[in-house]
Amino acid sequence: MYWGAFSKEQEQGGRLKRHPQAVEMPKGEMFLAAITQIVRAEYGFVKAVDEGTAQDAKGQPLPLFTYPAIEYLQQFDYRQKRVFEFGAGGSTKFWMQRAQQVMSVENNAQWVQKLKPELADNVTLLHVDGDDFPWTIEQYQHGFDVIIVDSAGYRYDCASAAIGKLNQGGMIILDNADWHPNTAKFLREQGLIEVDFTGFKRGECHSSTTSVFLHRDFNFTSLAATQPSFGMGAKWIHSEAWDKPYARRQK
């Protein structure tokens, strides 16, 4: 199929316009169509929305974070990491495939019963309701390398409890950080480095922000040979000819 604006030569005699596979559109619309196809085919956005599932194009579970945040997090090796979640769901399945151990607390009893049969042996899922919910993490003697704050309510309190349980070099993930600026400010004030990932999510038609708060000694091992790794729909290009120092200082 031809996409794009027709040149004067192509328009002569209406040759391309009569062709059933010729579609005339401005360059901006052509680029937008290409981006839409990446979101559809590479991210699996349409299928996930239509099926009401948190998954990628291959049917693998995803957290309900923004796509840029997911791509960043997918770079790292969590095989020796402990993860704690405030709020369970697609993210629980995502982390159980990657981490050594996942502890998750959820305040929706029906959701807990639905989710439990789908979880692996390295997951502990607890149901805790009411004001006891954010303090559940304090019952563990050990700390956690990754703590996710993505619960229905209590996010400031969850973040407050998380600080004392974050291992050196770890990270706290705050979803919908743009809706919780006070919580984000609190985490910054604890000396963590805030990195905001604004973009689209599966199942939503507006942009959102997932923020990652890194301990200042953060140094997780990357799974890829290079970092950053190529994103979904990326143009795979790299040349040693320009990706090295080659400028000569003028005396």
C-alpha positions in Angstrom: 0.0 0.0 0.0 1.2 3.5 -0.8 1.1 6.0 2.1 1.8 9.7 1.8 1.1 12.8 -0.3 1.2 12.4 -4.1 3.8 14.2 -6.1 2.7 16.3 -9.2 4.0 13.5 -11.4 2.1 10.9 -9.6 -1.1 13.0 -9.7 -1.0 13.4 -13.5 -3.9 11.6 -15.1 -5.1 10.5 -11.6 -3.1 7.2 -12.1 -2.4 6.6 -8.4 -5.8 7.9 -7.2 -7.5 5.3 -9.3 -5.3 2.5 -7.7 -7.3 0.8 -4.9 -4.2 0.5 -2.7 -3.2 4.1 -2.9 -4.1 6.3 0.1 -3.3 10.0 0.0 -2.5 11.7 3.3 -0.4 14.5 4.7 3.1 13.5 6.1 2.0 14.2 9.6 -1.0 11.8 9.3 1.3 9.2 7.7 3.7 9.4 10.7 0.7 9.2 13.1 -0.5 6.1 11.3 2.9 4.4 11.7 3.0 5.2 15.4 -0.5 3.9 15.8 0.6 0.6 14.2 3.5 0.4 16.7 1.1 0.9 19.6 -1.3 -1.7 18.1 1.2 -4.4 17.0 4.2 -3.9 19.3 2.5 -2.9 22.5 -0.6 -4.9 22.0 -2.7 -2.0 23.1 -5.9 -2.7 21.2 -6.1 -6.4 22.1 -5.4 -5.6 25.8 -8.2 -3.0 25.9 -10.7 -5.2 24.0 -10.0 -8.2 26.2 -9.8 -6.2 29.4 -6.4 -7.7 30.3 -3.1 -6.3 31.5 -0.8 -7.9 28.9 1.6 -7.2 26.1 1.3 -8.1 22.4 2.5 -11.7 23.2 0.0 -12.2 26.0 2.5 -11.7 28.8 1.3 -10.0 32.0 2.2 -6.3 32.5 1.7 -3.9 35.4 -0.7 -1.1 34.8 2.2 1.4 34.6 2.9 3.7 31.7 4.6 2.0 28.8 7.8 4.0 29.1 8.1 3.0 32.8 7.5 -0.7 31.9 10.2 -0.6 29.2 12.6 0.9 31.6 11.9 -1.6 34.3 12.1 -4.6 31.9 15.8 -3.9 31.4 16.9 -5.1 34.8 17.7 -8.5 36.3 15.5 -9.1 39.4 16.4 -12.8 39.9 18.0 -12.2 43.3 15.6 -9.4 44.3 12.7 -9.2 46.8 9.7 -7.3 45.7 6.8 -5.9 47.9 3.6 -4.6 46.3 0.9 -2.4 47.8 -1.9 -3.5 45.4 -2.0 -6.7 43.5 -2.9 -7.6 39.9 -1.2 -7.8 36.6 1.9 -6.4 38.2 2.0 -9.4 40.6 2.2 -11.8 37.6 4.8 -9.5 36.0 7.1 -9.5 39.1 6.6 -13.2 39.9 8.2 -14.1 36.5 11.2 -12.0 37.3 11.9 -11.7 41.0 13.1 -14.2 43.5 10.3 -13.4 45.9 7.1 -11.3 45.8 5.1 -10.1 48.7 1.8 -8.5 47.8 -0.9 -7.0 50.0 -4.4 -6.2 48.6 -7.4 -4.6 50.3 -10.1 -6.1 47.9 -11.0 -9.5 49.2 -12.8 -10.6 46.1 -9.9 -9.7 43.9 -7.5 -11.7 46.2 -9.6 -14.8 45.8 -9.7 -14.4 42.0 -6.0 -13.8 41.7 -4.6 -16.4 44.1 -5.1 -19.5 41.8 -3.1 -17.7 39.1 0.0 -17.1 41.1 3.3 -19.0 41.4 4.9 -20.4 44.5 7.3 -17.4 44.9 4.3 -15.1 45.6 2.7 -14.4 49.0 -0.6 -12.6 48.6 -2.2 -11.2 51.7 -5.6 -9.6 52.2 -5.5 -6.7 54.7 -8.3 -4.1 55.0 -8.7 -0.7 56.5 -6.1 1.4 58.3 -3.9 -1.7 58.9 -3.2 -2.0 55.2 -0.2 0.4 54.7 1.7 -1.0 57.7 1.6 -4.6 56.5 5.2 -4.3 55.2 6.5 -3.6 58.7 5.8 -7.2 59.8 8.8 -8.4 57.7 12.2 -8.5 59.4 14.0 -8.1 56.1 13.9 -5.3 53.6 12.9 -5.2 49.9 14.8 -4.2 46.7 11.7 -3.1 44.9 8.6 -1.6 46.5 5.5 -0.8 44.4 2.9 1.7 45.7 -0.1 1.2 43.5 -3.0 0.5 45.9 -6.6 1.6 46.1 -6.1 4.4 48.7 -3.5 4.9 51.4 -0.6 5.7 48.9 1.0 8.4 51.1 0.9 6.1 54.1 2.2 3.2 52.0 5.1 5.3 50.8 5.8 6.4 54.4 6.0 2.7 55.5 8.1 1.7 52.5 11.0 4.1 53.3 12.0 2.1 56.3 11.9 -1.2 54.4 13.8 -0.2 51.3 17.1 -1.9 50.9 20.2 0.1 50.0 20.4 0.5 46.2 16.7 -0.3 45.7 13.7 1.5 44.2 10.2 2.6 45.0 7.7 2.8 42.2 4.7 5.2 42.6 2.0 4.8 40.0 -0.2 7.7 39.1 2.4 10.0 40.7 0.8 13.0 38.9 -2.3 12.4 41.0 -0.3 12.1 44.2 2.2 15.0 44.2 2.4 15.1 48.0 3.5 11.5 48.1 6.0 12.1 45.4 7.4 15.1 47.3 7.6 13.0 50.5 9.7 10.4 48.7 12.0 13.0 47.2 12.5 14.5 50.7 13.8 11.1 51.8 16.8 11.6 49.5 15.5 9.3 46.7 16.1 10.3 43.0 12.7 10.8 41.2 12.5 9.7 37.6 9.1 10.4 36.0 7.8 8.3 33.1 4.9 10.0 31.5 3.0 8.3 28.7 0.0 6.1 27.9 -1.2 3.0 29.7 -3.1 -0.1 28.6 -6.8 0.6 29.0 -6.7 4.3 29.3 -7.1 7.1 26.7 -5.2 9.8 28.5 -1.6 10.2 29.5 -0.4 9.4 33.0 2.8 9.3 35.1 4.5 6.4 36.8 7.5 7.6 38.9 10.5 5.5 39.9 12.3 6.7 43.0 15.9 5.4 43.1 18.1 5.0 46.1 21.3 7.0 45.5 23.3 3.8 45.4 21.0 2.2 42.8 22.9 -0.1 40.5 20.7 -3.0 39.3 22.3 -5.3 36.7 21.0 -4.9 33.2 19.7 -7.9 31.3 20.7 -6.5 28.0 24.2 -6.2 26.6 23.8 -2.4 26.3 21.8 0.1 28.3 19.5 1.6 27.3 18.1 -1.2 25.3 16.1 -0.6 22.2 12.4 0.1 22.9 9.4 -1.4 21.2 9.1 0.0 17.7 12.6 1.4 17.8 14.8 2.1 14.8 17.7 -0.4 15.4 20.8 1.6 14.5 24.2 2.0 16.1 27.6 2.8 14.6 30.9 2.6 16.4 32.1 5.2 13.9 30.2 8.0 15.7 29.5 6.5 19.1 33.1 7.1 20.4 35.3 10.1 21.1 36.9 11.3 17.9 37.0 15.1 18.1 40.5 16.6 18.2 41.2 19.4 20.6 42.5 22.5 18.9 45.5 24.0 20.7 
